[in-house]
């Protein structure tokens, strides 16, 4: 599994070149996005709209050549309540542009995403899951399992290297 995101600098472009050069079809390619800012037809900047999600998917596919899983990247409850965002995800699935869609995040926002899972055709969530934090293990995993969702664990090392400034 290769997990990248538009917000990780040039990660999508670098991984896309690497995958193309090796024909590395044995990897599951996961990327995250959905946020702008993108200019709309009037020149206004839009962020976290259905159009921004659709454009983010288009650009990720162009950089990576294929996207097996596209996850909304830690957006808040306000975004998860937008029907246009869910429509952009469903549309990408129906066109075969992505293999699966889901949400990457934690806490209350993750549970709102789980509330939308059936309507938005989510099949994957990415959540913080470590031995030091049992919240996801106790609350999120059983709920995701009951919905038939796949779970990608993030921050398995309890996010220590990133929170303490050590590498």
DSSP file (Angstrom, degrees, kcal/mol; ACC not computed):
  #  RESIDUE AA STRUCTURE BP1 BP2  ACC     N-H-->O    O-->H-N    N-H-->O    O-->H-N    TCO  KAPPA ALPHA  PHI   PSI    X-CA   Y-CA   Z-CA
    1    1 A X              0   0    0      0, 0.0     2,-0.5     0, 0.0    28,-0.2   0.000 360.0 360.0 360.0 129.3    0.0    0.0    0.0
    2    2 A X  E     -a   29   0A   0     26,-3.1    28,-3.2     2,-0.0     2,-0.6  -0.971 360.0-166.7-113.5 121.5    1.3    3.4   -1.0
    3    3 A X  E     +a   30   0A   0     -2,-0.5     2,-0.2    26,-0.2    28,-0.2  -0.934  21.3 149.5-116.3 112.3   -0.3    6.3    0.9
    4    4 A X  E     -a   31   0A   0     26,-2.7    28,-0.6    -2,-0.6     2,-0.3  -0.699  23.1-158.1-128.6-179.7    0.2    9.8   -0.5
    5    5 A X  E >   -a   32   0A   0     26,-0.3     3,-1.9    -2,-0.2     7,-0.4  -0.974  32.5-116.9-160.0 152.4   -1.6   13.1   -0.6
    6    6 A X  T 3  S+     0   0    0     26,-1.7     3,-0.2    -2,-0.3     5,-0.1   0.851 115.7  59.0 -56.4 -35.2   -1.6   16.3   -2.7
    7    7 A X  T 3  S+     0   0    0     25,-0.3     2,-0.4     1,-0.2    -1,-0.3   0.472  83.8  83.7 -78.7   0.2   -0.7   18.2    0.5
    8    8 A X  S X  S-     0   0    0     -3,-1.9     3,-1.3     1,-0.3    -1,-0.2  -0.267 103.3-112.5 -94.8  46.8    2.5   16.1    0.9
    9    9 A X  T 3  S-     0   0    0     -2,-0.4     3,-0.3    -3,-0.2    -1,-0.3  -0.423  83.9 -14.3  65.0-126.3    4.5   18.3   -1.5
   10   10 A X  T 3> S+     0   0    0     -2,-0.2     4,-2.7     1,-0.2    -1,-0.2   0.088  98.0 120.1 -97.5  22.2    5.4   16.4   -4.7
   11   11 A X  H <> S+     0   0    0     -3,-1.3     4,-2.9    -6,-0.3     5,-0.3   0.899  73.0  49.2 -57.8 -46.5    4.5   13.0   -3.3
   12   12 A X  H  > S+     0   0    0     -7,-0.4     4,-2.6    -3,-0.3    -1,-0.2   0.933 114.1  45.4 -61.3 -45.1    1.9   12.1   -5.9
   13   13 A X  H  > S+     0   0    0      2,-0.2     4,-2.3     1,-0.2    -2,-0.2   0.924 115.6  46.4 -64.9 -44.3    4.1   13.1   -8.8
   14   14 A X  H  X S+     0   0    0     -4,-2.7     4,-2.2     2,-0.2    -2,-0.2   0.932 115.8  44.6 -64.6 -46.2    7.1   11.3   -7.5
   15   15 A X  H  X S+     0   0    0     -4,-2.9     4,-3.0    -5,-0.2     5,-0.2   0.896 111.5  54.7 -66.3 -39.2    5.2    8.1   -6.6
   16   16 A X  H  X S+     0   0    0     -4,-2.6     4,-2.4    -5,-0.3    -2,-0.2   0.924 109.4  46.6 -59.9 -45.1    3.4    8.3  -10.0
   17   17 A X  H  X S+     0   0    0     -4,-2.3     4,-2.3     2,-0.2    -1,-0.2   0.917 113.5  49.4 -62.2 -43.0    6.7    8.4  -11.9
   18   18 A X  H  X S+     0   0    0     -4,-2.2     4,-1.2     2,-0.2     6,-0.2   0.931 111.9  47.4 -63.3 -46.2    8.1    5.5   -9.8
   19   19 A X  H  X>S+     0   0    0     -4,-3.0     5,-1.7     1,-0.2     4,-1.2   0.913 113.8  47.8 -62.7 -43.0    5.0    3.3  -10.3
   20   20 A X  H  <5S+     0   0    0     -4,-2.4     3,-0.2    -5,-0.2    -1,-0.2   0.885 109.3  53.4 -65.2 -38.4    5.0    4.0  -14.1
   21   21 A X  H  <5S+     0   0    0     -4,-2.3    -1,-0.2     1,-0.2    -2,-0.2   0.767 120.6  31.8 -69.7 -23.6    8.7    3.3  -14.4
   22   22 A X  H  <5S-     0   0    0     -4,-1.2    -1,-0.2    -3,-0.3     3,-0.2   0.457  98.2-126.8-111.4  -4.1    8.3   -0.1  -12.7
   23   23 A X  T  <5 -     0   0    0     -4,-1.2     2,-2.3    -3,-0.2    -3,-0.2   0.895  39.4-176.7  57.0  38.2    4.9   -1.1  -13.8
   24   24 A X    > < +     0   0    0     -5,-1.7     3,-0.8    -6,-0.2    -1,-0.2  -0.413  22.2 151.7 -76.2  75.9    4.3   -1.6  -10.1
   25   25 A X  T 3   +     0   0    0     -2,-2.3    -1,-0.2     1,-0.2    -2,-0.1   0.570  56.9  77.5 -83.0  -8.3    0.7   -2.9  -10.3
   26   26 A X  T 3  S+     0   0    0     -3,-0.1     2,-0.3     2,-0.1    -1,-0.2   0.562  79.9  87.9 -79.3  -5.4    1.1   -4.9   -7.1
   27   27 A X  S <  S-     0   0    0     -3,-0.8     2,-0.6   -26,-0.1     0, 0.0  -0.687  75.1-133.4 -92.7 145.2    0.7   -1.8   -4.9
   28   28 A X        -     0   0    0     -2,-0.3   -26,-3.1    40,-0.0     2,-0.7  -0.882  25.7-145.3 -90.1 123.8   -2.6   -0.4   -3.7
   29   29 A X  E     +a    2   0A   0     -2,-0.6    40,-2.1   -28,-0.2    39,-1.5  -0.841  21.1 179.5-100.9 115.5   -2.4    3.4   -4.4
   30   30 A X  E     +ab   3  69A   0    -28,-3.2   -26,-2.7    -2,-0.7     2,-0.3  -0.938   2.8 172.2-114.3 133.0   -4.1    5.6   -1.9
   31   31 A X  E     -ab   4  70A   0     38,-2.3    40,-2.5    -2,-0.4     2,-0.3  -0.949  16.5-147.0-136.0 162.9   -4.2    9.3   -2.0
   32   32 A X  E     +ab   5  71A   0    -28,-0.6   -26,-1.7    -2,-0.3     2,-0.3  -0.920  36.7 107.2-128.5 151.7   -6.0   12.0   -0.1
   33   33 A X  E     + b   0  72A   0     38,-2.1    40,-1.9    -2,-0.3     3,-0.1  -0.932   6.7 148.7 177.1-151.8   -7.4   15.4   -1.1
   34   34 A X        +     0   0    0      1,-0.5    14,-0.3    -2,-0.3     2,-0.3   0.127  56.1 104.2 116.4 -18.3  -10.6   17.2   -1.7
   35   35 A X        +     0   0    0      1,-0.2    -1,-0.5    13,-0.1    12,-0.1  -0.674  44.6 168.5 -98.1 153.3   -9.6   20.7   -0.6
   36   36 A X        -     0   0    0     -2,-0.3    11,-0.2    -3,-0.1    -1,-0.2   0.419  50.4-155.8 -84.2-135.9   -8.7   23.6   -2.9
   37   37 A X        +     0   0    0      9,-0.5     2,-0.4     1,-0.0    10,-0.2   0.391  50.0 154.9 -83.5 140.0   -8.2   26.3   -3.1
   38   38 A X  E     -F   46   0B   0      8,-2.2     8,-3.3    -2,-0.1     2,-0.4  -0.954  43.0-118.2-123.3 145.7   -9.3   26.2   -6.8
   39   39 A X  E     -F   45   0B   0     -2,-0.4     6,-0.2     6,-0.2     2,-0.1  -0.690  28.8-145.9 -83.2 134.0  -10.6   29.2   -8.8
   40   40 A X    >   -     0   0    0      4,-3.3     3,-2.4    -2,-0.4    -1,-0.0  -0.240  39.8 -80.0 -87.6-174.9  -14.1   28.7  -10.1
   41   41 A X  T 3  S+     0   0    0      1,-0.3    -1,-0.1     2,-0.1    -2,-0.1   0.796 132.6  51.7 -59.1 -29.8  -15.4   30.0  -13.4
   42   42 A X  T 3  S-     0   0    0      2,-0.1    -1,-0.3     1,-0.0     3,-0.1   0.463 120.9-107.6 -85.7  -0.7  -15.9   33.5  -11.9
   43   43 A X  S <  S+     0   0    0     -3,-2.4     2,-0.2     1,-0.3    -2,-0.1   0.476  75.5 137.6  88.0   1.7  -12.3   33.5  -10.6
   44   44 A X        -     0   0    0     -5,-0.1    -4,-3.3     1,-0.1     2,-0.5  -0.512  57.7-115.6 -79.7 151.1  -13.4   33.1   -7.0
   45   45 A X  E     -F   39   0B   0     -6,-0.2     2,-0.4    -2,-0.2    -6,-0.2  -0.766  32.0-168.3 -90.4 126.9  -11.5   30.7   -4.8
   46   46 A X  E     -F   38   0B   0     -8,-3.3    -8,-2.2    -2,-0.5    -9,-0.5  -0.897   3.4-169.4-114.5 144.3  -13.4   27.7   -3.6
   47   47 A X        +     0   0    0     -2,-0.4   -12,-0.1   -10,-0.2     4,-0.1  -1.000  65.9   0.1-136.0 135.4  -12.3   25.2   -0.9
   48   48 A X  S    S+     0   0    0     -2,-0.4     2,-0.2   -14,-0.3   -13,-0.1   0.853  90.0 136.1  57.2  41.3  -13.9   21.9    0.0
   49   49 A X  S  > S-     0   0    0    -15,-0.2     4,-2.4    35,-0.1    -1,-0.2  -0.648  72.9-103.8-104.5 169.2  -16.6   22.0   -2.5
   50   50 A X  H  > S+     0   0    0     -2,-0.2     4,-2.7     1,-0.2     5,-0.2   0.892 125.1  53.0 -57.4 -39.0  -17.8   19.1   -4.7
   51   51 A X  H  > S+     0   0    0      2,-0.2     4,-2.5     1,-0.2    -1,-0.2   0.893 108.0  49.6 -64.6 -39.3  -16.0   20.9   -7.6
   52   52 A X  H  > S+     0   0    0      2,-0.2     4,-2.4     1,-0.2   -18,-0.3   0.892 111.7  48.9 -66.6 -38.6  -12.8   21.0   -5.5
   53   53 A X  H  X S+     0   0    0     -4,-2.4     4,-2.3     2,-0.2    -2,-0.2   0.947 112.6  47.7 -64.1 -48.4  -13.1   17.3   -4.7
   54   54 A X  H  X S+     0   0    0     -4,-2.7     4,-2.5     1,-0.2    -2,-0.2   0.916 113.7  46.8 -60.2 -44.1  -13.7   16.4   -8.4
   55   55 A X  H  X S+     0   0    0     -4,-2.5     4,-2.7     1,-0.2     5,-0.2   0.900 109.9  53.9 -66.2 -39.4  -10.8   18.5   -9.5
   56   56 A X  H  X S+     0   0    0     -4,-2.4     4,-2.2     2,-0.2    -1,-0.2   0.889 110.1  47.5 -60.7 -39.3   -8.6   17.0   -6.8
   57   57 A X  H  X S+     0   0    0     -4,-2.3     4,-2.6     2,-0.2     5,-0.2   0.937 111.1  51.1 -66.5 -46.6   -9.5   13.5   -8.0
   58   58 A X  H  X S+     0   0    0     -4,-2.5     4,-2.0     1,-0.2    -2,-0.2   0.929 113.5  44.7 -55.0 -47.2   -8.8   14.4  -11.7
   59   59 A X  H  X S+     0   0    0     -4,-2.7     4,-2.2     2,-0.2    -1,-0.2   0.868 111.4  52.4 -69.6 -36.5   -5.4   15.8  -10.8
   60   60 A X  H  X S+     0   0    0     -4,-2.2     4,-2.8    -5,-0.2     5,-0.3   0.925 109.9  48.8 -64.7 -43.5   -4.5   12.9   -8.6
   61   61 A X  H  X S+     0   0    0     -4,-2.6     4,-2.3     1,-0.2    -2,-0.2   0.904 110.9  51.3 -62.4 -40.6   -5.3   10.4  -11.4
   62   62 A X  H  < S+     0   0    0     -4,-2.0    -1,-0.2    -5,-0.2    -2,-0.2   0.907 116.0  40.5 -63.1 -41.1   -3.2   12.5  -13.8
   63   63 A X  H  < S+     0   0    0     -4,-2.2    -2,-0.2     1,-0.2    -1,-0.2   0.871 127.1  31.9 -75.6 -36.6   -0.2   12.5  -11.4
   64   64 A X  H  < S-     0   0    0     -4,-2.8     2,-0.5    -5,-0.2    -2,-0.2   0.610  91.9-136.2 -98.3 -13.8   -0.5    8.9  -10.3
   65   65 A X  S  < S+     0   0    0     -4,-2.3     2,-0.3    -5,-0.3    -4,-0.1  -0.089  85.4  28.1  76.2 -33.4   -1.9    7.2  -13.4
   66   66 A X        -     0   0    0     -2,-0.5     2,-0.5    -6,-0.2    32,-0.1  -0.990  62.8-158.6-151.6 150.4   -4.3    5.3  -11.2
   67   67 A X  E     + c   0  98A   0     30,-0.5    32,-1.3    -2,-0.3    33,-0.2  -0.956   7.9 179.6-130.1 111.9   -6.0    5.8   -7.8
   68   68 A X  E    S+     0   0A   0    -39,-1.5    32,-0.9    -2,-0.5     2,-0.4   0.883  78.9  18.3 -76.6 -39.4   -7.2    2.7   -6.1
   69   69 A X  E     -bc  30 100A   0    -40,-2.1   -38,-2.3    30,-0.2     2,-0.5  -0.993  64.2-167.2-137.4 127.2   -8.5    4.6   -3.1
   70   70 A X  E     -bc  31 101A   0     30,-2.4    32,-1.9    -2,-0.4     2,-0.4  -0.972  13.5-169.5-113.8 123.9   -9.3    8.3   -2.8
   71   71 A X  E     -bc  32 102A   0    -40,-2.5   -38,-2.1    -2,-0.5    32,-0.3  -0.914  28.0-118.4-114.1 136.3   -9.9    9.6    0.8
   72   72 A X  E     -bc  33 103A   0     30,-2.5    32,-2.7    -2,-0.4     2,-1.2  -0.581  40.5-122.2 -64.2 134.1  -11.2   13.0    1.9
   73   73 A X  E     - c   0 104A   0    -40,-1.9    32,-0.1    -2,-0.3    -1,-0.1  -0.663  58.5 -57.5 -96.2  87.9   -8.3   14.4    3.8
   74   74 A X  S    S+     0   0    0     30,-2.5    -1,-0.2    -2,-1.2    31,-0.1   0.817  78.7 169.2  54.6  40.6   -9.3   15.3    7.4
   75   75 A X        -     0   0    0     29,-0.2    -1,-0.1     1,-0.1     2,-0.1  -0.400  30.3-110.8 -78.8 163.7  -12.2   17.6    6.5
   76   76 A X    >>  -     0   0    0     -2,-0.1     4,-1.9     1,-0.1     3,-0.7  -0.233  32.7 -89.8 -90.3 178.8  -14.6   18.8    9.2
   77   77 A X  H 3> S+     0   0    0      1,-0.2     4,-0.9     2,-0.2     5,-0.1   0.825 121.1  62.7 -58.4 -36.2  -18.2   18.2    9.8
   78   78 A X  H 34 S+     0   0    0      1,-0.2     3,-0.3     2,-0.2    -1,-0.2   0.889 107.9  42.8 -60.1 -38.5  -19.3   21.1    7.7
   79   79 A X  H X4 S+     0   0    0     -3,-0.7     3,-2.0     1,-0.2     6,-0.2   0.896 109.1  57.5 -72.0 -41.0  -17.8   19.4    4.6
   80   80 A X  H 3< S+     0   0    0     -4,-1.9    -1,-0.2     1,-0.3    -2,-0.2   0.621 103.7  54.8 -67.9 -11.1  -19.1   16.0    5.5
   81   81 A X  T 3< S+     0   0    0     -4,-0.9     2,-0.5    -3,-0.3    -1,-0.3   0.430  84.1 104.8 -97.6  -1.0  -22.6   17.5    5.5
   82   82 A X    <>  -     0   0    0     -3,-2.0     4,-1.3     1,-0.2     3,-0.5  -0.709  57.0-158.4 -86.0 121.0  -22.3   18.8    1.9
   83   83 A X  H  > S+     0   0    0     -2,-0.5     4,-2.3     1,-0.2     5,-0.2   0.827  90.4  62.1 -66.8 -31.2  -24.2   16.8   -0.6
   84   84 A X  H  > S+     0   0    0      1,-0.2     4,-1.7     2,-0.2    -1,-0.2   0.822 101.2  53.0 -67.0 -28.6  -22.0   18.1   -3.5
   85   85 A X  H  > S+     0   0    0     -3,-0.5     4,-1.8    -6,-0.2    -1,-0.2   0.933 110.1  46.8 -69.4 -46.3  -18.9   16.5   -1.9
   86   86 A X  H  X S+     0   0    0     -4,-1.3     4,-2.6     1,-0.2    -2,-0.2   0.885 110.3  53.7 -61.6 -38.6  -20.6   13.1   -1.7
   87   87 A X  H  X S+     0   0    0     -4,-2.3     4,-2.7     1,-0.2    -1,-0.2   0.886 105.8  53.1 -64.0 -39.1  -21.8   13.5   -5.3
   88   88 A X  H  X S+     0   0    0     -4,-1.7     4,-1.9     2,-0.2    -1,-0.2   0.898 111.3  46.7 -63.0 -39.7  -18.3   14.1   -6.5
   89   89 A X  H  X S+     0   0    0     -4,-1.8     4,-1.9     2,-0.2    -2,-0.2   0.945 113.9  46.7 -66.1 -48.5  -17.1   10.9   -4.7
   90   90 A X  H  X S+     0   0    0     -4,-2.6     4,-2.7     1,-0.2    -2,-0.2   0.894 111.1  53.0 -60.9 -39.9  -20.0    8.8   -6.1
   91   91 A X  H  X S+     0   0    0     -4,-2.7     4,-2.2     1,-0.2     6,-0.2   0.909 106.9  51.2 -63.3 -42.9  -19.4   10.2   -9.6
   92   92 A X  H  <>S+     0   0    0     -4,-1.9     5,-2.0     1,-0.2     6,-1.1   0.881 112.6  47.6 -62.5 -37.6  -15.7    9.3   -9.5
   93   93 A X  H ><5S+     0   0    0     -4,-1.9     3,-1.3     3,-0.2    -2,-0.2   0.940 111.0  49.8 -65.9 -48.1  -16.6    5.8   -8.5
   94   94 A X  H 3<5S+     0   0    0     -4,-2.7    -2,-0.2     1,-0.3    -1,-0.2   0.841 110.5  50.1 -63.2 -34.4  -19.3    5.5  -11.2
   95   95 A X  T 3<5S-     0   0    0     -4,-2.2    -1,-0.3    -5,-0.2    -2,-0.2   0.559 112.5-120.5 -78.8  -8.1  -16.9    6.6  -13.9
   96   96 A X  T < 5S+     0   0    0     -3,-1.3    -3,-0.2    -4,-0.4    -2,-0.1   0.676  74.8 131.4  75.4  17.1  -14.3    4.1  -12.7
   97   97 A X  S   <S+     0   0    0     -5,-2.0   -30,-0.5    -6,-0.2     2,-0.3   0.824  75.6  20.8 -70.8 -32.0  -11.9    6.9  -12.0
   98   98 A X  E     -c   67   0A   0     -6,-1.1   -30,-0.2    -9,-0.1    -2,-0.2  -0.938  69.0-138.3-132.8 155.6  -11.1    5.5   -8.6
   99   99 A X  E    S-     0   0A   0    -32,-1.3     2,-0.3    -2,-0.3   -30,-0.2   0.791  84.2  -2.8 -84.5 -29.1  -11.6    2.1   -7.2
  100  100 A X  E     -c   69   0A   0    -32,-0.9   -30,-2.4   -33,-0.2     2,-0.3  -0.983  61.1-147.8-157.7 157.0  -12.9    3.1   -3.8
  101  101 A X  E     +c   70   0A   0     20,-0.5    22,-2.8    -2,-0.3    23,-1.1  -0.934  28.9 134.3-130.0 156.1  -13.6    6.3   -1.8
  102  102 A X  E     -cd  71 124A   0    -32,-1.9   -30,-2.5    -2,-0.3     2,-0.4  -0.871  43.0 -82.5-169.4-157.5  -13.5    7.1    1.9
  103  103 A X  E     -cd  72 125A   0     21,-1.4    23,-2.6   -32,-0.3     2,-0.5  -0.990  17.3-156.5-136.9 138.9  -12.4    9.4    4.7
  104  104 A X  E     +cd  73 126A   0    -32,-2.7   -30,-2.5    -2,-0.4     2,-0.3  -0.974  53.3  80.3-115.2 117.1   -9.2   10.0    6.5
  105  105 A X        -     0   0    0     21,-2.3     2,-0.3    -2,-0.5    23,-0.3  -0.982  56.8-114.9 171.9-171.0   -9.6   11.5    9.9
  106  106 A X    >>  +     0   0    0     -2,-0.3     4,-1.1    21,-0.1     3,-0.7  -0.845  57.5  12.9-142.6 173.8  -10.4   11.0   13.6
  107  107 A X  H 3> S-     0   0    0     -2,-0.3     4,-1.6     1,-0.2     3,-0.3  -0.118 116.5  -9.1  60.4-141.8  -12.8   11.7   16.4
  108  108 A X  H 3> S+     0   0    0      1,-0.2     4,-1.9     2,-0.2    -1,-0.2   0.863 134.1  55.9 -61.4 -38.2  -16.2   13.2   15.9
  109  109 A X  H <> S+     0   0    0     -3,-0.7     4,-2.3     1,-0.2    -1,-0.2   0.896 104.8  53.3 -62.3 -39.4  -15.6   14.0   12.2
  110  110 A X  H  X S+     0   0    0     -4,-1.1     4,-2.2    -3,-0.3    -1,-0.2   0.896 107.8  50.9 -61.0 -39.7  -14.8   10.4   11.5
  111  111 A X  H  X S+     0   0    0     -4,-1.6     4,-1.7     2,-0.2    -1,-0.2   0.840 107.7  52.2 -69.8 -31.6  -18.1    9.4   13.1
  112  112 A X  H  X S+     0   0    0     -4,-1.9     4,-1.3     2,-0.2    -1,-0.2   0.906 108.8  51.1 -67.2 -40.3  -19.9   11.9   10.9
  113  113 A X  H  X S+     0   0    0     -4,-2.3     4,-0.6     1,-0.2     3,-0.4   0.907 107.7  52.5 -60.9 -40.8  -18.2   10.3    7.9
  114  114 A X  H >< S+     0   0    0     -4,-2.2     3,-0.7     1,-0.2     4,-0.4   0.861 104.3  56.9 -63.2 -34.1  -19.3    6.9    9.1
  115  115 A X  H 3< S+     0   0    0     -4,-1.7     4,-0.3     1,-0.2     3,-0.2   0.845 111.8  42.5 -61.9 -32.8  -22.9    8.3    9.2
  116  116 A X  H 3X S+     0   0    0     -4,-1.3     4,-3.0    -3,-0.4     5,-0.3   0.473  85.6 104.3 -90.5  -3.8  -22.5    9.2    5.5
  117  117 A X  H <X>S+     0   0    0     -3,-0.7     5,-2.2    -4,-0.6     4,-0.7   0.866  83.5  39.2 -53.2 -49.4  -20.8    5.9    4.5
  118  118 A X  H >45S+     0   0    0     -4,-0.4     3,-0.7    -3,-0.2    -1,-0.2   0.951 118.4  46.8 -67.9 -48.5  -23.8    4.2    2.8
  119  119 A X  H 345S+     0   0    0     -4,-0.3    -2,-0.2     1,-0.2    -1,-0.2   0.878 120.1  39.2 -61.7 -39.5  -25.2    7.4    1.1
  120  120 A X  H 3<5S-     0   0    0     -4,-3.0    -1,-0.2   -31,-0.0    -2,-0.2   0.463 109.1-121.3 -91.7  -1.7  -21.7    8.4   -0.2
  121  121 A X  T <<5 +     0   0    0     -4,-0.7   -20,-0.5    -3,-0.7     2,-0.2   0.845  47.6 173.2  62.7  36.9  -20.6    4.8   -1.1
  122  122 A X      < +     0   0    0     -5,-2.2   -20,-0.2    -6,-0.3    -1,-0.2  -0.530  16.1 168.7 -71.8 140.6  -17.6    5.0    1.3
  123  123 A X        +     0   0    0    -22,-2.8    27,-2.9     1,-0.2     2,-0.3   0.388  59.0  49.1-130.0  -2.3  -15.8    1.7    1.6
  124  124 A X  E     -de 102 150A   0    -23,-1.1   -21,-1.4    25,-0.2     2,-0.4  -0.998  52.4-175.1-141.3 140.4  -12.6    2.8    3.4
  125  125 A X  E     -de 103 151A   0     25,-2.3    27,-2.8    -2,-0.3     2,-0.5  -0.984  12.8-152.7-128.6 148.6  -11.7    4.9    6.4
  126  126 A X  E     +de 104 152A   0    -23,-2.6   -21,-2.3    -2,-0.4     2,-0.3  -0.986  28.1 167.0-118.3 122.0   -8.2    5.8    7.6
  127  127 A X  E     - e   0 153A   0     25,-2.0    27,-2.5    -2,-0.5     2,-0.3  -0.947  44.0 -94.4-137.3 152.4   -8.0    6.4   11.3
  128  128 A X  E     + e   0 154A   0     -2,-0.3     2,-0.3   -23,-0.3     8,-0.2  -0.509  50.5 169.3 -64.3 128.5   -5.4    6.8   14.0
  129  129 A X        +     0   0    0     25,-2.2     2,-0.3    -2,-0.3    29,-0.1  -0.892   6.2 143.4-149.1 111.4   -4.9    3.4   15.5
  130  130 A X  B >   -G  133   0C   0      3,-0.9     3,-0.8    -2,-0.3     7,-0.2  -0.932  59.1-108.5-143.4 167.4   -2.1    2.6   17.9
  131  131 A X  T 3  S+     0   0    0     25,-0.5     3,-0.1    -2,-0.3    26,-0.1   0.733 117.7  55.7 -67.6 -21.7   -1.4    0.5   21.0
  132  132 A X  T 3  S+     0   0    0      1,-0.2     2,-0.5    24,-0.2    -1,-0.2   0.612 107.8  48.5 -87.9 -12.8   -1.2    3.7   23.0
  133  133 A X  B <   +G  130   0C   0     -3,-0.8    -3,-0.9     1,-0.1     4,-0.4  -0.909  56.7 176.7-132.5 105.0   -4.6    5.0   22.0
  134  134 A X     >  +     0   0    0     -2,-0.5     4,-2.4     1,-0.2     5,-0.3   0.425  56.5  97.9 -88.5   1.4   -7.5    2.6   22.3
  135  135 A X  H  >>S+     0   0    0      1,-0.2     4,-2.8     2,-0.2     5,-0.7   0.930  89.0  40.3 -57.9 -49.5  -10.2    5.1   21.3
  136  136 A X  I  >>S+     0   0    0     -3,-0.4     5,-3.0     1,-0.2     4,-0.6   0.897 114.4  53.8 -66.8 -39.0  -10.4    4.0   17.6
  137  137 A X  I  45S+     0   0    0     -4,-0.4     5,-0.4     3,-0.2    -1,-0.2   0.874 117.6  36.0 -62.9 -37.5  -10.1    0.4   18.6
  138  138 A X  I  <5S+     0   0    0     -4,-2.4    -2,-0.2     3,-0.1    -1,-0.2   0.868 134.9  17.5 -85.0 -38.9  -13.0    0.6   20.9
  139  139 A X  I  X5S+     0   0    0     -4,-2.8     4,-0.8    -5,-0.3    -3,-0.2   0.857 127.4  37.0-104.6 -45.2  -15.3    3.0   19.1
  140  140 A X  I  X<S+     0   0    0     -5,-0.7     4,-3.0    -4,-0.6     5,-0.3   0.943 109.7  53.9 -81.8 -49.2  -14.3    3.3   15.5
  141  141 A X  H  ><S+     0   0    0     -5,-3.0     4,-2.8     1,-0.2     5,-0.2   0.909 109.1  47.6 -58.0 -46.8  -13.3   -0.1   14.4
  142  142 A X  H  > S+     0   0    0     -5,-0.4     4,-2.2    -6,-0.3    -1,-0.2   0.904 114.9  47.1 -61.9 -37.6  -16.5   -1.9   15.5
  143  143 A X  H  X S+     0   0    0     -4,-0.8     4,-1.4     2,-0.2    -2,-0.2   0.930 113.4  47.1 -68.9 -44.3  -18.6    0.7   13.8
  144  144 A X  H  <>S+     0   0    0     -4,-3.0     5,-2.6     1,-0.2     4,-0.5   0.911 112.4  51.1 -61.6 -42.1  -16.6    0.6   10.6
  145  145 A X  H ><5S+     0   0    0     -4,-2.8     3,-1.3    -5,-0.3    -1,-0.2   0.905 106.4  53.8 -62.0 -42.3  -16.7   -3.2   10.7
  146  146 A X  H 3<5S+     0   0    0     -4,-2.2    -1,-0.2     1,-0.3    -2,-0.2   0.818 109.5  49.1 -62.8 -30.1  -20.5   -3.2   11.1
  147  147 A X  T 3<5S-     0   0    0     -4,-1.4    -1,-0.3    -3,-0.2    -2,-0.2   0.502 117.0-115.4 -85.5  -5.3  -20.8   -1.0    8.0
  148  148 A X  T < 5 +     0   0    0     -3,-1.3    -3,-0.2    -4,-0.5     2,-0.2   0.712  63.9 150.6  78.8  20.6  -18.5   -3.3    6.0
  149  149 A X      < -     0   0    0     -5,-2.6     2,-0.3    -6,-0.2    -1,-0.2  -0.558  45.3-126.5 -87.2 150.3  -15.7   -0.7    5.6
  150  150 A X  E     -e  124   0A   0    -27,-2.9   -25,-2.3    -2,-0.2     2,-0.4  -0.668  24.7-144.3 -86.0 149.8  -12.0   -1.4    5.3
  151  151 A X  E     -e  125   0A   0     -2,-0.3     2,-0.5   -27,-0.2   -25,-0.2  -0.974  10.3-162.2-123.7 129.5   -9.8    0.4    7.8
  152  152 A X  E     -e  126   0A   0    -27,-2.8   -25,-2.0    -2,-0.4     2,-0.4  -0.947  22.0-136.8-104.6 124.8   -6.3    1.8    7.1
  153  153 A X  E     -e  127   0A   0     -2,-0.5     2,-0.3   -27,-0.2   -25,-0.2  -0.674  23.9-176.0 -83.2 131.9   -4.4    2.4   10.4
  154  154 A X  E     +e  128   0A   0    -27,-2.5   -25,-2.2    -2,-0.4     4,-0.1  -0.879  63.0  25.4-121.5 160.4   -2.4    5.7   10.5
  155  155 A X    >   +     0   0    0     -2,-0.3     3,-2.0   -27,-0.2    -1,-0.2   0.868  67.2 163.2  58.2  39.0   -0.1    7.0   13.2
  156  156 A X  T 3  S+     0   0    0      1,-0.3   -25,-0.5    -3,-0.2   -24,-0.2   0.746  71.4  57.9 -62.0 -23.1    0.6    3.4   14.4
  157  157 A X  T >  S-     0   0    0    -27,-0.1     3,-1.4   -26,-0.1    -1,-0.3   0.082 125.1-103.2 -93.7  23.9    3.6    4.7   16.3
  158  158 A X  T <   -     0   0    0     -3,-2.0    -2,-0.2     1,-0.3   -28,-0.1   0.670  54.8 -86.3  65.1  19.1    1.4    7.0   18.2
  159  159 A X  T >> S+     0   0    0      1,-0.1     4,-1.8     3,-0.1     3,-0.6   0.635  87.6 142.3  62.3  14.6    2.5   10.0   16.1
  160  160 A X  H <>  +     0   0    0     -3,-1.4     4,-2.0     1,-0.2     6,-0.4   0.903  62.6  53.2 -58.1 -48.0    5.5   10.4   18.5
  161  161 A X  H 34 S+     0   0    0      1,-0.2     4,-0.5    -4,-0.2    -1,-0.2   0.836 114.8  43.2 -59.9 -28.7    8.2   11.4   16.0
  162  162 A X  H <4 S+     0   0    0     -3,-0.6    -1,-0.2     1,-0.1    -2,-0.2   0.773 115.8  45.2 -88.4 -25.9    5.9   14.1   14.6
  163  163 A X  H  < S+     0   0    0     -4,-1.8    -2,-0.2    -3,-0.3    -3,-0.2   0.711 115.1  45.1 -89.7 -20.7    4.7   15.5   17.9
  164  164 A X  S  < S-     0   0    0     -4,-2.0    -1,-0.2    -5,-0.2    -2,-0.1   0.560 104.4-119.5-100.0  -8.4    8.0   15.6   19.7
  165  165 A X  S    S+     0   0    0     -4,-0.5     2,-0.3     1,-0.3    -3,-0.1   0.495  73.7 123.5  83.8   2.2   10.1   17.1   17.0
  166  166 A X              0   0    0     -6,-0.4    -1,-0.3    -5,-0.2    -2,-0.2  -0.679 360.0 360.0 -94.9 151.5   12.4   14.1   16.9
  167  167 A X              0   0    0     -2,-0.3    -1,-0.1    -3,-0.1    -6,-0.1   0.388 360.0 360.0-117.6 360.0   13.1   12.0   13.8
